[in-house]
Each structure stands twice: as C-alpha cells, then as structure tokens.
C-alpha cells in the first residue's frame, strides 16, 4: 500500500461529494475530528497533510513528486465514473491510451494526406476529447488547491504556464493540472443577479458568492458573520 494511501482516499472523498468534502479538506489540512462532538479541531503545532503546492505539476523537464502523482491519480479516478471522453474515462484517455498509436488505428494505418474525411473526423474527436479531459483534470486540481488554501489560510499557489510547440498552456506538454484555478475572475460570468439588487456592493457580494466552490460555500454558510447577516436581514422592515 502506498504511504500516501490515506491522503489519496481523502482526496477521492473530497472530489466525489459534499457530505464528506469539507471533512476531507479539514483532515488534509491537519485538523482532527472530535469523535464525541463531530467537530474539527486544529491541534497546536499541527501541520497540513497536503498543501496546495503539493498539487501543482512539475516544471518542464522535472520529475513529478510521488505525492503529486498520488493526488493526481486519485482526482482522475474519482472523476472516471463515466466514459464521456470519446468513449474513454478520464484515467484512460489521459494516462493509459497511447495517443499516437490510437490515432493511427482510427485511420486504419493511414497517415498525413492519405486520411479520408471520416478518418480525420475520428482523429479530431479523439484529440478534442483528450484536451477536454486534461482541462477538466486541471479544473479539479485547481479547486482542490483553492479549498486547501481556504482551510489553511494560505495564499493561492501561482501556477506558471509555458507555451508548448502545439500552442497549449502547460509546463509538461499537457494542459492537465495547469489550468487557471476557477473562481479568480473579477465577476462570475453568467451569474444571475436579480434585477431588484441595485447597490454595487450587494451586486459584488452576489458575484463573489457565485465564484466559491461547494466547500467554500459550506464553510462560509456556517460562519457566525453570515448567520448574523441573515438574522439582520429578517429584522429589516
């Protein structure tokens, strides 16, 4: 069993659902659960079991660390319940399929200008699916980094991007794990702000709330300030 098995299990729990997502982030951040009350407590001098920096892919030419690979694999496997990437799961299309060999198979061995329109269409569909899987994995890894930063009170990890020969942003030749973290835009694109909300401060508040992940929303909802604000709203006549 990998020495990172417990961490991988918690990452899987975080990715797969809300019920245990917050608890998993707390555990990964060094908290301990009180078995009697169910509350999470941060012991004095506790250290995170997983940090956002552990979830960043290696720079081009560097060897990935074992912990990063374990987390990345856990995230990909947690999201591999459906074969939505041109018939493949995320794990298969990212890590298991030999892309060059499979493209050649799709073309019945034809290369270059010898390919028929139907063969080109099949190759394009596979390529697009592989790119989509990489972007999705990058998004999930970004969400994990963001929620670890939130729980640990640390600043977001800046993920450097480099231009590859194909023009995609990556430091490993793959967009996976290097996409910009979601929720960093100044305003949530496409979020619906009711027409009745007119004050700019309140509009900004709604937009910022729309950017939060599910774990961040749950953490914020339990905060005494938010509960106090809701209580104050009910008192306004």
C-alpha positions as CSV (number, residue, x, y, z in Angstrom):
1,X,0.0,0.0,0.0
2,X,1.3,3.5,-0.9
3,X,2.4,5.6,2.0
4,X,0.0,8.2,0.6
5,X,-3.0,5.9,0.6
6,X,-4.8,7.8,3.4
7,X,-4.3,11.1,1.6
8,X,-5.5,9.6,-1.7
9,X,-8.6,8.3,0.0
10,X,-9.4,11.7,1.4
11,X,-8.8,13.4,-1.9
12,X,-11.2,10.9,-3.5
13,X,-13.8,11.6,-0.8
14,X,-13.4,15.4,-1.4
15,X,-13.9,15.0,-5.2
16,X,-16.8,12.7,-5.0
17,X,-19.3,14.6,-2.8
18,X,-20.4,17.3,-0.5
19,X,-21.2,15.1,2.6
20,X,-17.6,14.4,3.3
21,X,-15.8,17.0,1.2
22,X,-15.4,19.6,4.0
23,X,-14.3,17.0,6.5
24,X,-11.7,15.7,4.0
25,X,-10.3,19.1,3.4
26,X,-10.1,19.7,7.1
27,X,-8.3,16.3,7.6
28,X,-5.9,17.1,4.8
29,X,-5.2,20.4,6.4
30,X,-4.1,18.9,9.7
31,X,-7.4,19.1,11.7
32,X,-8.6,16.3,13.9
33,X,-12.2,15.3,14.3
34,X,-13.7,15.1,17.8
35,X,-15.3,11.7,17.9
36,X,-17.8,12.8,20.5
37,X,-19.0,16.1,19.0
38,X,-18.0,15.6,15.4
39,X,-16.3,19.0,15.4
40,X,-13.0,19.5,13.6
41,X,-10.2,21.0,15.8
42,X,-6.8,22.2,14.7
43,X,-4.2,20.9,17.3
44,X,-1.4,23.2,18.4
45,X,1.6,23.0,16.0
46,X,-0.4,20.8,13.6
47,X,0.9,20.6,10.1
48,X,-1.1,20.0,6.9
49,X,-1.0,16.5,5.4
50,X,-1.5,18.0,2.0
51,X,-0.7,21.6,0.8
52,X,-1.8,23.4,-2.4
53,X,1.8,23.4,-3.5
54,X,1.8,19.6,-3.4
55,X,-1.0,19.7,-6.1
56,X,1.0,21.6,-8.7
57,X,2.6,19.7,-11.6
58,X,6.3,19.8,-12.1
59,X,8.0,22.2,-14.4
60,X,9.0,21.0,-17.8
61,X,11.9,18.6,-17.6
62,X,11.5,18.0,-13.8
63,X,10.4,14.7,-12.3
64,X,7.0,14.7,-10.6
65,X,7.0,14.0,-6.9
66,X,5.3,10.8,-5.6
67,X,2.8,12.8,-3.5
68,X,1.7,14.8,-6.5
69,X,1.3,11.7,-8.7
70,X,-0.8,10.0,-6.0
71,X,-3.1,13.1,-5.6
72,X,-3.4,13.5,-9.4
73,X,-4.3,9.8,-9.9
74,X,-6.9,10.0,-7.1
75,X,-8.6,13.0,-8.6
76,X,-8.7,11.4,-12.1
77,X,-10.0,8.1,-10.8
78,X,-12.7,9.9,-8.7
79,X,-13.9,11.5,-11.9
80,X,-13.7,8.4,-14.1
81,X,-17.2,7.1,-13.4
82,X,-18.4,7.8,-17.0
83,X,-16.7,7.2,-20.4
84,X,-17.5,10.6,-21.7
85,X,-14.2,11.4,-23.5
86,X,-14.9,9.8,-26.9
87,X,-15.7,6.6,-25.2
88,X,-12.9,6.7,-22.6
89,X,-12.8,7.5,-19.0
90,X,-10.6,10.4,-17.8
91,X,-7.9,8.0,-16.5
92,X,-7.9,6.0,-19.7
93,X,-7.6,8.9,-22.1
94,X,-5.1,10.8,-20.0
95,X,-2.8,8.1,-18.7
96,X,-3.5,4.8,-20.4
97,X,-4.1,5.3,-24.1
98,X,-1.1,5.6,-26.4
99,X,-2.5,8.6,-28.4
100,X,-0.2,8.2,-31.4
101,X,-1.0,4.5,-31.8
102,X,-4.7,5.0,-31.3
103,X,-4.9,7.8,-33.9
104,X,-3.1,5.5,-36.4
105,X,-5.7,2.8,-35.5
106,X,-8.5,5.3,-36.1
107,X,-7.1,6.0,-39.6
108,X,-6.7,2.3,-40.4
109,X,-3.0,2.9,-40.6
110,X,-3.2,5.9,-42.9
111,X,-1.1,8.9,-42.2
112,X,-1.0,12.5,-43.4
113,X,-2.8,13.4,-46.6
114,X,-3.9,9.8,-47.1
115,X,-6.6,10.0,-44.5
116,X,-10.2,10.1,-45.5
117,X,-12.6,12.8,-44.2
118,X,-14.2,10.1,-41.9
119,X,-10.8,9.2,-40.5
120,X,-9.9,12.8,-39.9
121,X,-13.2,13.3,-38.1
122,X,-12.5,10.4,-35.8
123,X,-9.0,11.6,-35.0
124,X,-10.2,15.1,-34.3
125,X,-12.9,13.8,-32.0
126,X,-10.4,11.8,-30.0
127,X,-7.9,14.8,-29.9
128,X,-10.7,17.1,-28.7
129,X,-11.8,14.6,-26.0
130,X,-8.2,14.3,-24.7
131,X,-7.9,18.1,-24.5
132,X,-11.2,18.3,-22.7
133,X,-10.1,15.6,-20.2
134,X,-6.9,17.5,-19.5
135,X,-8.8,20.7,-18.9
136,X,-11.3,19.0,-16.6
137,X,-8.5,17.5,-14.6
138,X,-6.8,20.9,-14.3
139,X,-10.1,22.4,-13.1
140,X,-10.5,19.7,-10.4
141,X,-6.9,20.1,-9.3
142,X,-7.4,23.8,-9.2
143,X,-10.5,23.5,-7.0
144,X,-8.5,21.2,-4.6
145,X,-5.7,23.8,-4.3
146,X,-8.2,26.6,-3.7
147,X,-10.0,24.7,-0.9
148,X,-6.8,23.7,0.7
149,X,-5.7,27.3,0.7
150,X,-9.0,28.4,2.2
151,X,-8.8,25.8,5.0
152,X,-5.1,26.5,5.8
153,X,-5.3,30.3,5.4
154,X,-2.6,30.4,2.8
155,X,-2.2,32.4,-0.4
156,X,-3.1,30.8,-3.8
157,X,-0.3,28.9,-5.5
158,X,0.7,30.6,-8.7
159,X,0.9,28.0,-11.5
160,X,3.3,29.1,-14.1
161,X,2.4,28.5,-17.8
162,X,4.7,27.9,-20.7
163,X,3.9,27.8,-24.4
164,X,4.4,24.4,-25.9
165,X,5.0,23.7,-29.6
166,X,1.4,22.9,-30.0
167,X,0.4,26.3,-28.5
168,X,-1.3,24.9,-25.4
169,X,-0.5,26.4,-22.0
170,X,1.4,23.9,-19.9
171,X,4.7,23.2,-18.3
172,X,4.6,19.5,-19.0
173,X,3.2,19.4,-22.5
174,X,-0.2,18.8,-21.2
175,X,-2.9,21.2,-20.0
176,X,-3.9,18.9,-17.1
177,X,-3.1,20.4,-13.7
178,X,-2.1,23.7,-15.1
179,X,-5.3,25.4,-16.0
180,X,-6.1,28.6,-14.1
181,X,-8.0,28.0,-10.9
182,X,-11.7,28.6,-11.3
183,X,-13.2,31.5,-9.4
184,X,-10.5,34.0,-10.0
185,X,-12.4,36.3,-12.4
186,X,-13.4,39.7,-11.1
187,X,-17.0,38.7,-11.5
188,X,-18.8,35.4,-12.0
189,X,-19.6,35.0,-15.7
190,X,-23.2,34.3,-16.4
191,X,-24.3,34.5,-12.8
192,X,-27.8,35.7,-12.5
193,X,-28.2,38.8,-10.4
194,X,-31.8,39.6,-9.6
195,X,-32.9,42.9,-11.1
196,X,-34.1,44.0,-7.6
197,X,-30.4,44.1,-6.4
198,X,-29.2,47.5,-7.4
199,X,-26.5,48.5,-4.9
200,X,-23.0,47.9,-6.3
201,X,-21.7,46.4,-3.0
202,X,-24.5,43.8,-2.9
203,X,-24.0,43.0,-6.6
204,X,-20.3,42.4,-5.9
205,X,-21.3,40.2,-3.0
206,X,-23.6,38.0,-5.1
207,X,-20.9,37.7,-7.8
208,X,-18.2,36.7,-5.3
209,X,-20.5,34.1,-3.7
210,X,-21.1,32.6,-7.2
211,X,-17.4,32.1,-7.6
212,X,-17.0,30.0,-4.4
213,X,-16.6,26.2,-4.6
214,X,-19.1,24.0,-2.7
215,X,-16.6,23.5,0.2
216,X,-16.1,27.3,0.5
217,X,-19.8,27.9,0.4
218,X,-20.4,25.4,3.2
219,X,-17.6,27.0,5.2
220,X,-19.0,30.5,4.7
221,X,-22.6,29.4,5.4
222,X,-21.5,28.2,8.9
223,X,-19.7,31.4,9.7
224,X,-21.1,33.5,12.5
225,X,-20.9,36.7,10.4
226,X,-23.1,35.2,7.7
227,X,-25.6,33.9,10.2
228,X,-25.7,37.3,11.8
229,X,-26.3,39.0,8.5
230,X,-29.2,36.7,7.7
231,X,-30.7,37.4,11.1
232,X,-30.3,41.2,10.5
233,X,-32.0,40.8,7.1
234,X,-35.1,39.3,8.7
235,X,-35.3,42.2,11.1
236,X,-35.3,44.8,8.3
237,X,-38.8,46.1,7.7
